Amino acid sequence: MHASSLLETVKRNWKSGIAVSLVSLPLAISLAIVSGADPIAGIITAIWACTIASIFGGSHYNIIGPAGALSGILAAHAMVHGAHTLPMLALLTGIFIFFAYLFKLERYLIFFPASTIHGFILGVALTIGFSQINSALGLVNLPAHNKLLHNVYESCTQIPNASLTTFGFFLFFLLILFIAAKLVPQIPGAIVVAPIGIGIGALSAHNLIPFALQTLQSQYPSLHPTLMRLPRFSFSPAFLLPSLALAVISILETMILARMADGLTHTKHNKRKEMLGLSLANIVSGLFGGFPATAALARTTLNIKTGASNKISATISGIGVAVIAFLLLSFFKYIPLATIAAMLVYTSIRMVERKDFARMYKSDKKSFFIALSVAFITVYEDPIVGLLLGATVAMLIFMEKISLGHYEVLTTPDAPTPTGQASHSHFKEIVPHVPGKKNILIYAIKGQLAYINAQSHSTRLENAPAHYKHIILDLDGLHFIDLDGIDALCTIINDLMDQGRSVALAGLSPFIQAMLNDSATYQSLKNTGSIFTHRQDALDALAQPHAKQPHAKQPHAKEESP
């Protein structure tokens, strides 16, 4: 890029970059706390993850940094292994993403359906919200437990000791955030409440108002801005599973938001470069003392709304966070914990897409209950367990649907409709009238015929009513068949012929023909002229005066796999 072109790009993107950095700093501090880290780790992550991803990434709009979607796993890990291990987690997460980039594994993210992702995000949102009870109520020095619900129970038992003043300020700041989102949606609420909170906190710290508030300084007395802190790296096999889960979530979140940004801006991101940028962002964040990062919805949306047109906006944002931190962190120490709690609760509420849950409940209740189950397990047990269990259950349900087999049954007019079939079948009496042949059944196999659904087709045709003496197997919609499918098809044909029915095949593609060519059953049908290009050709053949009569039951050779 030429100097003049670079200068012009900077002029078009500096406003959006500064706007995002103003929001990123308070959010980085808040998300660091909820993730079990200290505020400086959040600032380091916001600086380096955003900057590195903007340089090497493939989206012009994604803002990479601390995110609520990762906070549940990070908090659980920090609770057990200590906050000092989070940089190692970031390094391992980046390495896993890099291997995914090398082997193009992002294509397999389809194994995590939307229901699982929505449930996981709901669980994370509840985790963030529940974890703010102490700060919202002004409760201090409570014992910490490994399980979130145990901490919630501990906090609830201490409600009589809560500070009404602190809770009142929490509600005040939360109300401001919702009002700001309604009245001035173009201005992020964090920019509004942070200065107000800092002002009130400073007055409280200097005893200029008649009540005391817990501030960031009271929890973290020594806050000194820095660009990096050399971590003490230590490795344990227990770090691998959380890192893998964080890598999967980071990739999913980043790719989803990059695609969303494409839709809003009518552009197209480079998936491969975005994967590489995300990997390097996490590796550098870990090396410099940060924690795992991913794309952030609120900051990416703000980046677009404030006029970003190039990823240099994200670069400016990363640099801006560093400058603002060095200039203003001494003021941020006065921000009340109630203000941070309000921002995090507001963020958790905005994380949940209620429209998606309403749509799932209306259209696919199984997906809806999978999502709720994932959310419950994420809160009750562990975010990783919730994510993996949701993906497994969703995949099993999907496989169960696939195992039923896609098909269509067509019969001649006035013929009795087949009964006893699966509820999802579509029976249509649309086959043209064939003189003297009112007992024709066309069974169209759709999609694939493989090990997972072969038995369903076989059982369905085996139980076809006896009055259908002419069976046409329409394979025009069959796009894939494997050896199990070939064996099943041959068994179906032989069983139907043993029942005294005539069988014809129609609509075979060159691929299906090539797969069936070595089959003795297929060759037998071919030799008797029972293979047709279209099903209408088979119907026309049945309409001829000398149309082939049903086969008498006769022994047939055992079919062998080709």
C-alpha positions as CSV (number, residue, x, y, z in Angstrom):
1,M,0.0,0.0,0.0
2,H,1.4,3.4,-1.0
3,A,2.0,6.1,1.6
4,S,-0.8,8.3,0.2
5,S,-3.2,5.4,0.0
6,L,-2.3,4.3,3.6
7,L,-2.9,7.9,4.9
8,E,-6.3,8.0,3.2
9,T,-7.3,4.7,4.7
10,V,-6.2,5.9,8.1
11,K,-8.3,9.0,7.7
12,R,-11.4,6.9,6.8
13,N,-10.9,4.5,9.8
14,W,-9.4,6.4,12.7
15,K,-12.8,7.4,14.2
16,S,-14.1,3.9,14.2
17,G,-10.8,2.7,15.7
18,I,-10.9,5.2,18.5
19,A,-14.6,4.5,19.2
20,V,-13.9,0.7,19.5
21,S,-10.8,1.3,21.8
22,L,-12.9,3.5,24.2
23,V,-15.3,0.6,24.6
24,S,-12.6,-2.1,24.6
25,L,-10.8,-0.9,27.7
26,P,-13.7,-1.1,30.2
27,L,-14.9,-4.3,28.6
28,A,-11.4,-5.8,28.7
29,I,-11.1,-5.0,32.4
30,S,-14.6,-6.4,33.1
31,L,-14.1,-9.6,31.1
32,A,-10.7,-10.2,32.6
33,I,-12.3,-10.2,36.1
34,V,-15.1,-12.5,35.2
35,S,-12.6,-14.8,33.5
36,G,-10.6,-15.2,36.7
37,A,-7.7,-13.0,35.6
38,D,-6.6,-9.5,36.7
39,P,-7.5,-6.3,34.7
40,I,-3.9,-5.9,33.3
41,A,-4.2,-9.4,31.6
42,G,-7.4,-8.2,30.0
43,I,-5.8,-5.0,28.7
44,I,-2.8,-7.0,27.3
45,T,-5.2,-9.3,25.5
46,A,-7.2,-6.4,24.1
47,I,-4.0,-4.7,22.8
48,W,-2.2,-7.6,21.2
49,A,-5.0,-9.9,20.1
50,C,-6.7,-7.1,18.3
51,T,-3.5,-5.7,16.7
52,I,-2.1,-9.1,15.5
53,A,-5.4,-10.3,14.2
54,S,-5.9,-7.1,12.2
55,I,-2.5,-7.4,10.6
56,F,-2.7,-11.1,9.7
57,G,-6.4,-11.7,9.6
58,G,-8.8,-11.9,6.6
59,S,-11.8,-9.8,7.8
60,H,-11.8,-6.0,7.6
61,Y,-14.3,-5.7,10.4
62,N,-13.8,-8.4,13.1
63,I,-12.4,-7.1,16.4
64,I,-10.5,-9.9,18.3
65,G,-10.1,-9.7,22.0
66,P,-11.5,-10.8,25.4
67,A,-15.0,-12.1,24.9
68,G,-17.8,-13.4,27.1
69,A,-18.1,-16.6,25.1
70,L,-14.8,-17.8,26.5
71,S,-15.2,-16.5,30.0
72,G,-17.0,-19.6,31.4
73,I,-14.2,-22.0,30.5
74,L,-11.5,-19.5,31.6
75,A,-13.1,-18.9,35.0
76,A,-13.5,-22.6,35.6
77,H,-9.9,-23.3,34.6
78,A,-8.5,-20.4,36.7
79,M,-10.5,-21.6,39.7
80,V,-8.8,-25.0,39.6
81,H,-5.3,-24.2,38.2
82,G,-4.8,-20.6,39.0
83,A,-5.0,-17.4,36.9
84,H,-1.3,-17.6,36.2
85,T,-1.9,-20.5,33.9
86,L,-4.2,-18.6,31.5
87,P,-1.3,-17.4,29.3
88,M,-0.4,-21.0,28.7
89,L,-4.0,-21.7,27.9
90,A,-3.9,-18.9,25.3
91,L,-0.7,-20.3,23.8
92,L,-2.2,-23.8,23.5
93,T,-5.4,-22.4,22.1
94,G,-3.4,-20.6,19.4
95,I,-1.5,-23.7,18.6
96,F,-4.7,-25.8,18.2
97,I,-6.2,-23.1,15.9
98,F,-2.9,-23.1,13.9
99,F,-3.2,-26.9,13.3
100,A,-6.9,-26.4,12.4
101,Y,-5.6,-23.7,9.9
102,L,-3.0,-26.1,8.5
103,F,-5.3,-29.0,8.0
104,K,-8.4,-26.8,7.0
105,L,-10.4,-28.3,9.8
106,E,-12.8,-25.3,9.9
107,R,-14.9,-27.3,7.4
108,Y,-15.8,-29.7,10.2
109,L,-17.4,-27.1,12.4
110,I,-20.7,-28.2,11.0
111,F,-20.7,-30.8,13.7
112,F,-21.6,-28.1,16.2
113,P,-25.2,-27.2,15.2
114,A,-26.8,-23.9,16.0
115,S,-28.8,-25.4,18.9
116,T,-25.6,-26.3,20.7
117,I,-24.0,-22.9,20.1
118,H,-27.1,-21.0,21.3
119,G,-27.3,-23.2,24.4
120,F,-23.7,-22.8,25.2
121,I,-23.9,-19.0,24.8
122,L,-27.0,-19.0,27.1
123,G,-25.0,-21.0,29.7
124,V,-22.1,-18.6,29.4
125,A,-24.4,-15.6,29.8
126,L,-26.0,-17.1,32.9
127,T,-22.5,-17.8,34.3
128,I,-21.4,-14.2,33.7
129,G,-24.6,-12.9,35.3
130,F,-24.5,-15.2,38.4
131,S,-20.9,-14.5,39.0
132,Q,-21.7,-10.8,39.5
133,I,-23.9,-11.3,42.5
134,N,-21.2,-10.4,45.1
135,S,-20.2,-7.2,43.2
136,A,-23.8,-6.2,42.7
137,L,-24.7,-6.7,46.4
138,G,-21.5,-5.4,47.9
139,L,-20.6,-8.7,49.5
140,V,-16.9,-9.2,50.2
141,N,-14.6,-11.9,51.6
142,L,-16.8,-14.8,50.8
143,P,-15.2,-18.2,50.4
144,A,-14.8,-19.3,46.8
145,H,-15.9,-22.7,45.6
146,N,-15.0,-24.7,42.4
147,K,-18.6,-24.9,41.3
148,L,-20.5,-21.8,40.2
149,L,-23.8,-22.8,41.8
150,H,-22.0,-23.4,45.1
151,N,-20.8,-19.8,44.9
152,V,-24.3,-18.6,44.1
153,Y,-25.7,-20.5,47.1
154,E,-23.0,-18.9,49.3
155,S,-23.9,-15.5,48.1
156,C,-27.6,-16.0,48.6
157,T,-27.0,-17.0,52.3
158,Q,-25.2,-13.7,52.8
159,I,-28.0,-11.5,51.3
160,P,-28.9,-10.1,54.8
161,N,-25.4,-8.6,54.8
162,A,-25.8,-7.0,51.4
163,S,-25.2,-3.2,50.9
164,L,-28.4,-1.6,49.7
165,T,-26.3,1.4,48.5
166,T,-24.2,-0.8,46.3
167,F,-27.2,-2.7,45.0
168,G,-29.0,0.6,44.2
169,F,-26.0,1.9,42.2
170,F,-25.9,-1.5,40.4
171,L,-29.5,-1.0,39.3
172,F,-28.8,2.6,38.5
173,F,-25.9,1.8,36.1
174,L,-27.8,-1.1,34.6
175,L,-30.8,1.2,33.9
176,I,-28.5,3.7,32.2
177,L,-27.1,1.0,29.9
178,F,-30.6,0.0,28.8
179,I,-31.8,3.6,28.4
180,A,-28.6,4.5,26.4
181,A,-29.2,1.5,24.1
182,K,-32.8,2.7,23.5
183,L,-32.1,6.4,23.1
184,V,-28.7,6.6,21.6
185,P,-27.9,3.1,20.1
186,Q,-25.0,4.4,18.1
187,I,-23.1,5.2,21.4
188,P,-22.0,2.1,23.4
189,G,-23.3,2.1,26.9
190,A,-19.9,1.4,28.3
191,I,-18.7,4.8,27.1
192,V,-21.6,6.4,29.1
193,V,-21.5,4.5,32.4
194,A,-17.7,4.2,32.8
195,P,-17.0,8.0,33.3
196,I,-20.1,8.3,35.6
197,G,-18.9,5.4,37.6
198,I,-15.3,6.6,37.8
199,G,-16.6,10.0,39.0
200,I,-18.8,8.5,41.7
201,G,-16.0,6.0,42.7
202,A,-13.5,8.8,43.0
203,L,-15.9,10.9,45.3
204,S,-16.4,7.8,47.4
205,A,-12.7,7.0,47.7
206,H,-12.0,10.6,48.9
207,N,-14.9,10.5,51.3
208,L,-16.7,13.4,49.5
209,I,-20.0,11.5,49.5
210,P,-21.7,10.0,52.6
211,F,-21.4,6.3,51.4
212,A,-18.6,4.0,50.4
213,L,-18.4,1.8,47.3
214,Q,-16.1,-1.1,46.5
215,T,-13.9,0.0,43.6
216,L,-11.5,-1.7,41.3
217,Q,-8.6,-0.4,43.4
218,S,-10.0,-2.1,46.5
219,Q,-9.8,-5.4,44.8
220,Y,-6.6,-4.8,42.8
221,P,-4.6,-2.2,44.7
222,S,-1.6,-2.1,42.3
223,L,-2.6,-1.5,38.7
224,H,0.2,-0.4,36.5
225,P,-0.3,-0.4,32.7
226,T,2.1,-2.5,30.7
227,L,2.3,-3.8,27.2
228,M,3.5,-7.2,28.3
229,R,4.2,-9.4,31.3
230,L,6.5,-12.4,30.9
231,P,4.3,-15.4,32.1
232,R,5.6,-18.4,34.1
233,F,4.7,-21.1,31.6
234,S,3.9,-24.5,33.0
235,F,2.2,-27.4,31.2
236,S,-0.2,-30.1,32.4
237,P,-2.2,-32.6,30.3
238,A,-5.2,-31.1,32.1
239,F,-4.8,-28.0,29.9
240,L,-5.3,-29.8,26.6
241,L,-9.1,-30.3,26.8
242,P,-9.9,-26.7,27.8
243,S,-7.6,-25.4,25.1
244,L,-9.2,-27.5,22.5
245,A,-12.7,-26.4,23.5
246,L,-11.5,-22.7,23.6
247,A,-10.0,-23.2,20.1
248,V,-13.3,-24.6,18.7
249,I,-15.4,-21.8,20.3
250,S,-12.9,-19.1,19.1
251,I,-13.1,-20.4,15.5
252,L,-16.9,-20.7,15.6
253,E,-17.4,-17.2,17.1
254,T,-14.8,-15.6,14.8
255,M,-16.1,-17.2,11.6
256,I,-19.8,-16.5,12.5
257,L,-19.1,-12.8,13.2
258,A,-16.9,-12.5,10.0
259,R,-19.8,-13.9,8.0
260,M,-22.2,-11.5,9.8
261,A,-20.0,-8.6,9.0
262,D,-19.9,-9.6,5.4
263,G,-23.7,-9.5,5.3
264,L,-23.8,-6.0,6.9
265,T,-21.1,-4.6,4.6
266,H,-21.7,-6.6,1.4
267,T,-18.0,-7.7,1.4
268,K,-16.3,-11.1,1.7
269,H,-13.6,-12.1,4.2
270,N,-10.7,-14.4,3.6
271,K,-11.5,-17.5,5.7
272,R,-8.0,-18.9,5.6
273,K,-6.3,-15.6,6.6
274,E,-8.8,-15.1,9.3
275,M,-8.0,-18.5,10.8
276,L,-4.3,-17.7,10.7
277,G,-4.8,-14.2,12.3
278,L,-6.9,-15.8,15.1
279,S,-4.2,-18.4,15.7
280,L,-1.4,-15.8,15.9
281,A,-3.5,-13.4,18.0
282,N,-3.9,-16.1,20.7
283,I,-0.2,-17.2,20.6
284,V,1.0,-13.6,20.9
285,S,-1.5,-12.9,23.7
286,G,-0.2,-15.9,25.6
287,L,3.4,-15.0,25.1
288,F,2.9,-11.5,26.4
289,G,0.8,-12.5,29.4
290,G,-2.8,-12.3,28.1
291,F,-5.4,-15.0,27.9
292,P,-7.4,-16.6,25.0
293,A,-9.3,-14.3,22.7
294,T,-11.9,-14.5,19.9
295,A,-14.1,-12.1,17.9
296,A,-16.4,-10.0,20.0
297,L,-19.9,-9.2,18.8
298,A,-20.5,-5.8,20.4
299,R,-17.1,-4.4,19.3
300,T,-17.3,-5.8,15.8
301,T,-20.8,-4.3,15.4
302,L,-19.6,-1.0,16.7
303,N,-16.6,-1.1,14.3
304,I,-19.0,-1.4,11.4
305,K,-21.6,1.2,12.7
306,T,-18.9,3.8,13.2
307,G,-17.8,3.7,9.6
308,A,-14.9,1.2,9.4
309,S,-13.9,0.2,5.9
310,N,-10.6,-1.5,6.4
311,K,-9.0,-3.7,9.0
312,I,-6.6,-0.8,9.9
313,S,-9.5,0.3,12.1
314,A,-8.8,-2.7,14.3
315,T,-5.1,-1.9,14.3
316,I,-5.9,1.7,15.5
317,S,-8.2,0.2,18.1
318,G,-5.4,-2.1,19.5
319,I,-3.0,0.8,19.6
320,G,-5.7,3.1,21.1
321,V,-6.4,0.7,24.0
322,A,-2.6,0.8,24.8
323,V,-2.6,4.6,24.7
324,I,-5.8,5.0,26.7
325,A,-4.6,2.5,29.3
326,F,-1.4,4.3,29.9
327,L,-3.2,7.7,30.1
328,L,-6.3,6.8,32.0
329,L,-5.8,3.6,34.0
330,S,-5.0,5.7,37.1
331,F,-8.6,6.9,36.8
332,F,-10.1,3.5,36.0
333,K,-9.0,2.3,39.4
334,Y,-11.9,4.3,40.8
335,I,-14.6,2.5,38.8
336,P,-17.0,0.8,41.3
337,L,-17.4,-2.9,41.2
338,A,-21.1,-2.3,40.9
339,T,-20.5,-0.5,37.6
340,I,-18.5,-3.4,36.3
341,A,-21.2,-5.8,37.5
342,A,-23.8,-3.8,35.7
343,M,-21.8,-3.8,32.4
344,L,-21.2,-7.5,32.6
345,V,-24.9,-8.3,33.5
346,Y,-25.9,-6.1,30.6
347,T,-23.5,-7.9,28.3
348,S,-24.8,-11.3,29.4
349,I,-28.4,-10.2,28.7
350,R,-27.4,-9.0,25.2
351,M,-25.5,-12.2,24.5
352,V,-28.8,-14.2,24.4
353,E,-30.7,-14.1,21.1
354,R,-34.3,-14.6,22.3
355,K,-35.6,-14.7,18.7
356,D,-33.5,-17.8,18.0
357,F,-34.9,-19.6,21.0
358,A,-38.4,-18.6,20.1
359,R,-37.9,-19.9,16.6
360,M,-36.4,-23.1,17.8
361,Y,-39.4,-23.6,20.2
362,K,-41.8,-23.0,17.4
363,S,-40.2,-25.0,14.6
364,D,-37.9,-27.6,16.3
365,K,-38.6,-28.4,19.9
366,K,-35.9,-31.0,20.0
367,S,-33.3,-28.3,19.2
368,F,-34.9,-26.0,21.8
369,F,-34.5,-28.6,24.5
370,I,-31.0,-29.5,23.4
371,A,-30.1,-25.8,23.8
372,L,-31.6,-25.6,27.3
373,S,-29.8,-28.8,28.3
374,V,-26.5,-27.4,27.1
375,A,-27.1,-24.2,29.0
376,F,-28.0,-26.2,32.2
377,I,-24.9,-28.4,32.0
378,T,-22.7,-25.4,31.2
379,V,-23.8,-23.7,34.4
380,Y,-24.2,-26.7,36.6
381,E,-21.2,-28.8,35.6
382,D,-18.7,-27.4,33.1
383,P,-18.8,-25.4,29.8
384,I,-16.7,-28.0,28.0
385,V,-19.0,-30.9,29.0
386,G,-22.1,-28.9,27.9
387,L,-20.6,-28.1,24.5
388,L,-19.5,-31.6,23.8
389,L,-22.6,-33.2,25.1
390,G,-24.8,-30.9,23.1
391,A,-22.9,-31.6,19.9
392,T,-23.1,-35.4,20.5
393,V,-26.8,-35.4,21.2
394,A,-27.6,-33.2,18.2
395,M,-25.5,-35.5,16.0
396,L,-27.2,-38.6,17.3
397,I,-30.6,-37.0,16.6
398,F,-29.5,-36.0,13.1
399,M,-28.2,-39.5,12.5
400,E,-31.5,-41.0,13.6
401,K,-33.3,-38.8,11.1
402,I,-30.9,-39.8,8.4
403,S,-31.4,-43.5,9.3
404,L,-35.1,-43.2,8.3
405,G,-34.1,-42.6,4.7
406,H,-35.5,-40.0,2.4
407,Y,-38.1,-41.5,0.0
408,E,-41.3,-40.9,-1.8
409,V,-44.1,-43.4,-2.7
410,L,-46.3,-42.9,-5.8
411,T,-49.3,-45.1,-6.6
412,T,-51.7,-45.4,-9.5
413,P,-55.1,-43.7,-9.3
414,D,-57.8,-45.5,-7.3
415,A,-55.2,-47.9,-5.8
416,P,-55.2,-48.2,-2.0
417,T,-52.7,-46.0,-0.3
418,P,-49.9,-48.0,1.4
419,T,-50.3,-48.1,5.2
420,G,-48.0,-48.7,8.1
421,Q,-45.2,-46.4,6.8
422,A,-43.2,-43.9,8.7
423,S,-45.1,-40.7,9.6
424,H,-42.7,-38.5,7.5
425,S,-43.4,-40.3,4.2
426,H,-45.3,-38.6,1.3
427,F,-47.8,-40.8,-0.5
428,K,-49.1,-39.3,-3.7
429,E,-51.6,-40.8,-6.2
430,I,-50.1,-39.1,-9.3
431,V,-48.9,-42.0,-11.5
432,P,-50.8,-41.9,-14.8
433,H,-53.4,-44.6,-15.3
434,V,-52.0,-47.8,-16.9
435,P,-54.7,-49.9,-18.6
436,G,-55.3,-53.0,-16.6
437,K,-52.5,-52.1,-14.1
438,K,-53.9,-50.6,-10.9
439,N,-51.4,-52.3,-8.7
440,I,-48.2,-50.4,-9.4
441,L,-46.1,-48.8,-6.7
442,I,-43.2,-46.5,-7.4
443,Y,-40.7,-46.2,-4.6
444,A,-38.3,-43.3,-5.1
445,I,-35.1,-43.4,-3.0
446,K,-33.8,-39.9,-2.3
447,G,-30.3,-38.7,-1.4
448,Q,-28.1,-41.6,-0.3
449,L,-28.4,-45.3,0.3
450,A,-25.8,-46.3,2.8
451,Y,-25.2,-48.3,5.9
452,I,-27.0,-45.8,8.1
453,N,-30.4,-46.0,6.2
454,A,-30.3,-49.2,4.2
455,Q,-32.3,-51.2,6.7
456,S,-35.1,-48.6,6.8
457,H,-35.7,-48.8,3.1
458,S,-35.4,-52.6,3.2
459,T,-38.0,-52.9,6.0
460,R,-40.3,-50.4,4.4
461,L,-40.5,-52.3,1.1
462,E,-40.6,-55.6,2.8
463,N,-43.8,-54.6,4.4
464,A,-45.4,-53.1,1.3
465,P,-49.0,-54.3,0.9
466,A,-49.3,-57.5,-1.1
467,H,-51.7,-56.1,-3.8
468,Y,-48.9,-54.1,-5.3
469,K,-47.6,-56.6,-7.9
470,H,-45.4,-54.2,-9.9
471,I,-42.7,-52.3,-8.0
472,I,-40.7,-49.6,-9.8
473,L,-37.6,-48.6,-7.8
474,D,-36.9,-45.0,-8.9
475,L,-33.3,-44.0,-8.3
476,D,-33.3,-40.7,-10.1
477,G,-32.9,-38.8,-6.8
478,L,-30.2,-41.2,-5.4
479,H,-26.9,-39.4,-5.5
480,F,-24.7,-41.8,-3.4
481,I,-24.5,-45.5,-2.7
482,D,-21.9,-47.5,-0.8
483,L,-21.3,-51.3,-0.6
484,D,-23.9,-51.6,2.2
485,G,-26.4,-49.8,0.1
486,I,-25.7,-52.1,-2.9
487,D,-26.2,-55.1,-0.7
488,A,-29.4,-53.7,0.7
489,L,-30.7,-52.8,-2.8
490,C,-30.0,-56.3,-4.1
491,T,-31.7,-57.8,-1.1
492,I,-34.7,-55.6,-1.6
493,I,-35.0,-56.7,-5.2
494,N,-34.6,-60.4,-4.5
495,D,-37.1,-60.3,-1.6
496,L,-39.7,-58.6,-3.8
497,M,-39.2,-61.1,-6.6
498,D,-39.5,-63.9,-4.1
499,Q,-42.9,-62.5,-3.1
500,G,-44.0,-62.9,-6.7
501,R,-43.7,-59.2,-7.7
502,S,-42.1,-57.7,-10.8
503,V,-39.3,-55.3,-10.2
504,A,-37.9,-52.6,-12.4
505,L,-35.1,-50.0,-11.9
506,A,-35.4,-46.5,-13.3
507,G,-33.4,-43.3,-13.3
508,L,-29.9,-44.7,-12.6
509,S,-27.1,-42.2,-12.9
510,P,-23.7,-43.3,-14.4
511,F,-22.2,-43.3,-10.9
512,I,-25.0,-45.6,-9.6
513,Q,-24.7,-47.9,-12.7
514,A,-21.0,-48.2,-12.2
515,M,-21.4,-49.2,-8.6
516,L,-24.1,-51.8,-9.4
517,N,-22.4,-53.2,-12.5
518,D,-20.7,-56.1,-10.8
519,S,-23.9,-57.1,-9.0
520,A,-25.5,-60.4,-10.3
521,T,-29.0,-59.1,-9.4
522,Y,-28.5,-55.9,-11.4
523,Q,-27.2,-57.9,-14.4
524,S,-30.2,-60.2,-14.1
525,L,-32.6,-57.2,-14.3
526,K,-30.6,-55.8,-17.2
527,N,-30.8,-59.1,-19.1
528,T,-34.6,-59.2,-18.7
529,G,-35.0,-55.6,-19.9
530,S,-36.1,-54.3,-16.4
531,I,-33.7,-51.3,-16.4
532,F,-35.2,-48.0,-17.6
533,T,-33.9,-44.5,-18.1
534,H,-37.0,-42.9,-16.6
535,R,-39.8,-44.2,-14.5
536,Q,-42.2,-43.2,-17.2
537,D,-40.5,-45.6,-19.5
538,A,-41.1,-48.4,-17.0
539,L,-44.8,-47.4,-16.8
540,D,-45.0,-47.3,-20.6
541,A,-43.5,-50.8,-20.7
542,L,-46.2,-52.0,-18.2
543,A,-48.9,-50.6,-20.4
544,Q,-47.9,-52.8,-23.4
545,P,-50.2,-55.7,-24.1
546,H,-47.4,-58.2,-23.6
547,A,-46.1,-56.5,-20.5
548,K,-44.1,-58.7,-18.3
549,Q,-46.1,-60.5,-15.6
550,P,-45.0,-60.8,-12.0
551,H,-42.1,-63.1,-11.4
552,A,-43.0,-66.4,-9.9
553,K,-41.1,-67.3,-6.8
554,Q,-37.9,-68.9,-7.7
555,P,-34.6,-69.5,-6.0
556,H,-31.9,-67.0,-6.8
557,A,-28.2,-66.9,-6.4
558,K,-26.8,-65.4,-3.1
559,E,-25.7,-61.9,-3.8
560,E,-22.1,-61.2,-3.0
561,S,-20.6,-57.8,-2.4
562,P,-18.8,-56.5,-5.5
